[in-house]
Amino acid sequence: MATLVRELAVWPRRAVAGLIRAYQLLAAPFPSACRYTPSCSMYALEAVRRYGAVRGGWLGMRRILRCHPFRPGGYDPVP
């Protein structure tokens, strides 16, 4: 029973990480415009893997909203 609950808890994390990976593969032919290192999609993927779908997704969305021409960018690791 505990294994089933643990496996169900991991599913949202895997689903969101899969969507991010699909985006990365589909966007690969286009040049990167991200101002940060690591890129916004890599940041979001690491955040989801580290913190789960909800908190990691929130961190990824905050990062994407910060990525615009009026920000200097630079190195910004996942907390």
C-alpha distance (Angstrom), angle and dihedral (degrees) to the residues before:
residue distance angle dihedral
M1 . . .
A2 3.81 . .
T3 3.81 90.3 .
L4 3.81 90.9 53.3
V5 3.80 92.0 50.6
R6 3.80 91.3 47.0
E7 3.81 91.1 49.1
L8 3.82 91.8 49.2
A9 3.80 90.0 50.7
V10 3.82 90.8 55.1
W11 3.82 95.5 50.8
P12 3.84 97.8 80.6
R13 3.80 90.2 49.4
R14 3.80 91.3 51.5
A15 3.80 92.9 45.9
V16 3.81 94.2 51.9
A17 3.81 91.7 43.5
G18 3.82 88.7 51.1
L19 3.80 91.4 52.5
I20 3.80 90.9 50.5
R21 3.82 91.3 48.8
A22 3.82 90.2 49.3
Y23 3.80 89.4 52.5
Q24 3.80 90.4 49.5
L25 3.80 92.1 51.7
L26 3.81 93.5 46.0
A27 3.81 93.6 45.7
A28 3.81 94.1 45.1
P29 3.84 95.6 96.8
F30 3.81 91.1 57.7
P31 3.81 122.9 78.4
S32 3.79 116.4 -101.9
A33 3.80 116.5 -107.3
C34 3.79 97.9 178.5
R35 3.80 114.4 130.6
Y36 3.79 94.2 -157.5
T37 3.77 137.1 72.7
P38 3.00 116.9 -107.8
S39 3.79 96.7 36.0
C40 3.80 117.8 -106.6
S41 3.80 93.3 -105.6
M42 3.82 92.6 49.1
Y43 3.82 89.0 47.8
A44 3.82 91.1 51.0
L45 3.81 92.2 46.6
E46 3.81 92.2 50.8
A47 3.82 91.3 45.9
V48 3.82 92.0 51.2
R49 3.80 92.1 47.1
R50 3.80 91.8 47.9
Y51 3.82 102.1 38.8
G52 3.80 106.0 19.8
A53 3.79 133.1 -111.2
V54 3.81 99.9 -58.3
R55 3.80 103.8 42.3
G56 3.80 94.0 30.5
G57 3.79 90.7 48.5
W58 3.81 89.7 50.7
L59 3.81 91.4 50.7
G60 3.81 90.2 48.4
M61 3.81 92.6 50.4
R62 3.81 91.3 49.0
R63 3.79 89.5 51.7
I64 3.81 92.8 49.4
L65 3.80 90.0 50.6
R66 3.82 89.8 52.4
C67 3.81 92.5 51.4
H68 3.81 103.7 91.7
P69 3.82 136.9 117.3
F70 3.81 94.1 -94.5
R71 3.83 94.2 61.7
P72 3.79 120.7 78.7
G73 3.82 94.8 -135.4
G74 3.80 118.8 -161.3
Y75 3.79 132.6 142.7
D76 3.81 112.3 -12.8
P77 3.83 115.1 165.0
V78 3.80 125.3 -166.9
P79 3.83 108.1 -90.8
